[in-house]
Amino acid sequence: QVQLVESGGGLVQVGGSLRLSCTVSENIFNFNRVDWYRQAPGKQRELVAGIRPGGTFIYDDSVKDRVFCYHAENTVYLQMNNLRPEDTAVYYCNTVLLSRTYWGQGTQVTVSS
């Protein structure tokens, strides 16, 4: 069983930056994707960015010029810059291992204007 633990959320002003962390209990990066999702109040959960086996990264078009995803050891980081009010959401880490989906508990990001 894999555990995902997010951290790094908080309250930030428009234009500010945050770095979110997702620590995975096992080193699965050689054969599994790990993704960052977010869910704003009243909205569906949506994919923000992720790392694929082999080390490539994917980004949603809404954030690709402001977000940088990278990986070190068992942690995936989401560096978010020039934050906007619409980035306010709970950010979750996600992976699928042996056909089972795992989610972290989420970390709240609030961008104030």
PAZAPA-4460 file (N, C-alpha, C; in steps of 0.05 Angstrom, whole numbers, plus 32768, in hexadecimal, padded with zeros to 4 digits):
% residues 113
    n_x    n_y    n_z   ca_x   ca_y   ca_z    c_x    c_y    c_z   seq   type   mol
   8011   7FE8   8000   8000   8000   8000   8012   8019   8000     1      Q     A
   800B   802C   7FEF   801A   8044   7FEC   800D   805B   7FFC     2      V     A
   801D   806B   8009   8013   8083   8017   801E   809C   800A     3      Q     A
   800D   80AF   8006   8015   80C9   7FFB   800F   80DF   800F     4      L     A
   8022   80EF   8015   801F   8104   8029   8027   811F   801D     5      V     A
   8013   8131   801B   8018   814C   8010   801E   815F   8027     6      E     A
   802D   8174   8020   8032   818A   8033   8039   81A3   8023     7      S     A
   803A   81B9   8030   8044   81D2   8024   802E   81E6   801C     8      G     A
   8015   81DF   8020   8000   81F2   801A   8000   8209   802E     9      G     A
   7FEF   821D   8028   7FEC   8233   803A   7FDE   824A   802D    10      G     A
   7FDF   8261   803A   7FD2   8279   8030   7FE8   828B   8024    11      L     A
   7FE3   8294   800C   7FF6   82A5   7FFE   7FE7   82BA   7FEE    12      V     A
   7FF4   82D0   7FEA   7FE8   82E6   7FDB   7FEB   82E2   7FBD    13      Q     A
   7FDA   82EF   7FAE   7FDC   82EE   7F90   7FF8   82F5   7F87    14      V     A
   8003   82E4   7F75   801E   82E9   7F6C   8033   82DA   7F7B    15      G     A
   802B   82CF   7F92   803F   82C1   7FA3   8045   82A5   7F99    16      G     A
   8055   8297   7FA8   805E   827C   7FA1   805B   8268   7FB8    17      S     A
   8057   824F   7FB1   8057   823A   7FC5   8064   8221   7FB9    18      L     A
   8070   8211   7FCA   807A   81F7   7FC0   806C   81E1   7FD0    19      R     A
   805E   81D1   7FC2   8050   81BA   7FCE   8062   81A1   7FCC    20      L     A
   8060   8190   7FE0   806F   8177   7FE0   805C   815F   7FE2    21      S     A
   8062   814A   7FD4   8054   8131   7FD6   8069   811B   7FDB    22      C     A
   8069   8110   7FF3   807B   80FB   7FFA   806D   80E0   7FF8    23      T     A
   807A   80CF   7FE8   806E   80B4   7FE3   807D   809F   7FF4    24      V     A
   806E   808D   7FFF   807A   807A   8013   808C   8066   8005    25      S     A
   808A   8062   7FEB   809B   8050   7FDC   80A6   805E   7FC3    26      E     A
   80BD   8055   7FBA   80C9   8060   7FA2   80BC   8052   7F8A    27      N     A
   80A7   805F   7F7F   8098   8053   7F69   809D   8061   7F4F    28      I     A
   80AE   8075   7F4F   80B0   8087   7F39   80BB   807B   7F1F    29      F     A
   80C9   8065   7F21   80D3   8058   7F09   80BD   804B   7EF8    30      N     A
   80A6   8045   7F04   8092   8037   7EF5   8076   8041   7EFA    31      F     A
   8073   8057   7F09   8058   8062   7F0F   8058   8080   7F0C    32      N     A
   8042   808A   7F03   803E   80A7   7F02   8036   80B0   7F1E    33      R     A
   803C   80C9   7F24   8032   80D7   7F3C   8028   80F2   7F33    34      V     A
   8010   80F8   7F39   8003   8110   7F2F   7FFA   8123   7F46    35      D     A
   7FF9   813C   7F3F   7FED   8150   7F51   7FD2   8158   7F45    36      W     A
   7FBD   8156   7F56   7FA2   815F   7F4F   7F9B   8176   7F63    37      Y     A
   7F86   8185   7F5B   7F7B   8199   7F6D   7F5D   8199   7F6B    38      R     A
   7F50   81A1   7F81   7F33   81A3   7F81   7F2B   81BD   7F8F    39      Q     A
   7F1F   81CE   7F80   7F15   81E8   7F8B   7EF8   81E3   7F95    40      A     A
   7EEF   81F4   7FA7   7ED4   81F1   7FB2   7EBF   81F1   7F9B    41      P     A
   7EAE   81DD   7F9B   7E98   81DB   7F88   7EA1   81D1   7F6D    42      G     A
   7EBA   81C9   7F6A   7EC4   81C1   7F4F   7ECF   81A5   7F51    43      K     A
   7ED2   8199   7F39   7EDD   817E   7F38   7EFB   817F   7F3B    44      Q     A
   7F06   8168   7F44   7F22   8166   7F47   7F2F   8166   7F2B    45      R     A
   7F45   8174   7F28   7F52   8176   7F0E   7F70   8172   7F10    46      E     A
   7F7B   8167   7EFA   7F97   8162   7EF9   7FA7   817C   7EF5    47      L     A
   7FBB   817F   7F05   7FCC   8197   7F03   7FE7   8191   7EF5    48      V     A
   7FF4   817D   7EFF   800F   8175   7EF5   8016   8159   7EFE    49      A     A
   802A   814E   7EF2   8032   8133   7EFB   804D   812B   7EEF    50      G     A
   8057   8116   7EFB   8070   8109   7EF1   8069   80EE   7EE7    51      I     A
   8076   80E7   7ED0   8072   80CD   7EC3   808A   80BC   7EC6    52      R     A
   8088   80A1   7EC5   809F   8090   7EC5   80B3   8098   7EAF    53      P     A
   80CC   809A   7EB7   80E0   80A4   7EA4   80E8   80C1   7EA9    54      G     A
   80D8   80CF   7EBA   80DF   80E9   7EC2   80D3   8100   7EB3    55      G     A
   80C0   80FB   7EA1   80B3   8111   7E93   809D   811C   7EA4    56      T     A
   8095   8135   7E9E   8081   8143   7EAE   806B   814D   7E9C    57      F     A
   8053   814E   7EA7   803C   8159   7E98   802F   816F   7EA8    58      I     A
   8024   8182   7E9A   8017   8199   7EA7   7FFD   81A0   7E9A    59      Y     A
   7FE9   81A8   7EAA   7FD1   81B2   7E9F   7FD7   81CD   7E92    60      D     A
   7FC8   81D4   7E7C   7FCD   81ED   7E6F   7FC8   8205   7E81    61      D     A
   7FB7   8202   7E94   7FB0   8219   7EA5   7FC7   8221   7EB8    62      S     A
   7FDB   8210   7EBB   7FF0   8216   7ECE   800C   8213   7EC3    63      V     A
   800F   820A   7EAA   8029   8202   7EA0   803E   8218   7EA0    64      K     A
   8036   8231   7E9F   804A   8246   7E9F   8050   8250   7EBB    65      D     A
   8043   8245   7ECF   8047   824E   7EEB   804E   8238   7EFE    66      R     A
   804E   8220   7EF5   8052   8209   7F07   806A   81F8   7EFD    67      V     A
   8079   81EF   7F10   8090   81DE   7F09   8090   81C6   7F1C    68      F     A
   8090   81AE   7F10   808E   8195   7F1F   80A9   8187   7F1D    69      C     A
   80B3   817E   7F34   80CD   816F   7F34   80CD   815A   7F4A    70      Y     A
   80E1   8149   7F49   80E1   8131   7F5A   80FC   812D   7F65    71      H     A
   80FD   8127   7F7F   8116   8120   7F8C   8111   810A   7FA0    72      A     A
   811F   80F4   7F9D   811B   80DC   7FAE   80FD   80D4   7FAD    73      E     A
   80F0   80D3   7FC4   80D5   80C9   7FC4   80C0   80E0   7FC5    74      N     A
   80C9   80F8   7FBE   80B7   810F   7FC0   80B4   811D   7FA5    75      T     A
   809B   8124   7F9F   8095   8134   7F87   808D   8150   7F90    76      V     A
   8099   8164   7F85   8094   817F   7F8D   8084   818D   7F77    77      Y     A
   8074   81A0   7F80   8065   81B1   7F6E   806B   81CE   7F75    78      L     A
   807C   81DA   7F65   8083   81F6   7F6A   806F   8208   7F5A    79      Q     A
   8060   8218   7F68   804C   8228   7F5C   8053   8246   7F5F    80      M     A
   8054   8254   7F4A   805C   8270   7F4A   8045   8281   7F3E    81      N     A
   8047   829B   7F44   8033   82AE   7F3A   8016   82A4   7F3F    82      N     A
   8011   829D   7F58   7FF8   8291   7F5F   7FE1   82A4   7F5B    83      L     A
   7FCA   8299   7F53   7FB2   82A8   7F4E   7F9C   829F   7F60    84      R     A
   7F87   82AF   7F65   7F70   82A6   7F75   7F64   828B   7F6C    85      P     A
   7F64   8287   7F51   7F58   826E   7F47   7F69   8256   7F4C    86      E     A
   7F81   8259   7F57   7F91   8243   7F60   7F89   8238   7F7B    87      D     A
   7F78   8247   7F89   7F6E   823E   7FA3   7F60   8224   7FA1    88      T     A
   7F69   8210   7FB0   7F5F   81F5   7FAF   7F6D   81E4   7FC3    89      A     A
   7F62   81CC   7FC7   7F71   81B7   7FD5   7F81   81A7   7FC0    90      V     A
   7F9B   81A4   7FC5   7FAC   8197   7FB2   7FB2   817B   7FBC    91      Y     A
   7FAE   8167   7FAA   7FB1   814B   7FB1   7FC7   813E   7FA0    92      Y     A
   7FD4   812A   7FAC   7FE7   8119   7F9E   7FD8   80FF   7F97    93      C     A
   7FDF   80F3   7F81   7FD1   80DC   7F77   7FE3   80C9   7F68    94      N     A
   7FDF   80AF   7F6C   7FEC   809B   7F5C   7FDA   8083   7F5A    95      T     A
   7FE0   8072   7F46   7FD2   8058   7F43   7FE7   8042   7F43    96      V     A
   7FE4   802F   7F54   7FF7   8019   7F57   7FE8   7FFF   7F58    97      L     A
   7FEE   7FED   7F45   7FE1   7FD3   7F43   7FC2   7FD7   7F42    98      L     A
   7FBA   7FE9   7F32   7F9D   7FEF   7F2D   7F8F   7FFB   7F44    99      S     A
   7F9D   8003   7F59   7F91   8010   7F70   7F99   802E   7F70   100      R     A
   7F86   803F   7F74   7F8B   805C   7F75   7F90   8065   7F91   101      T     A
   7FA5   8076   7F94   7FAC   8081   7FAE   7FAB   809F   7FAD   102      Y     A
   7FA1   80AB   7FC2   7FA0   80C8   7FC5   7FAC   80CF   7FE0   103      W     A
   7FB9   80E7   7FE0   7FC1   80F2   7FFA   7FAA   8100   8007   104      G     A
   7FAF   810C   801E   7F9A   8119   802D   7F95   8135   8023   105      Q     A
   7FA7   8140   8013   7FA4   815A   8007   7FB0   8170   8018   106      G     A
   7FB7   8186   800B   7FC1   819E   8018   7FB4   81B7   800C   107      T     A
   7FAA   81C8   801E   7F9B   81DF   8015   7FAD   81F6   800C   108      Q     A
   7FA7   8200   7FF4   7FB4   8218   7FEA   7F9F   822E   7FE7   109      V     A
   7FA3   8245   7FF4   7F91   825B   7FF2   7FA0   8274   7FE9   110      T     A
   7F96   827F   7FD3   7FA3   8297   7FC7   7F90   82AE   7FCC   111      V     A
   7F9A   82C2   7FDA   7F89   82D9   7FE1   7F90   82F1   7FD0   112      S     A
   7F7B   8300   7FCA   7F80   8318   7FBA   7F7E   8331   7FCB   113      S     A
***
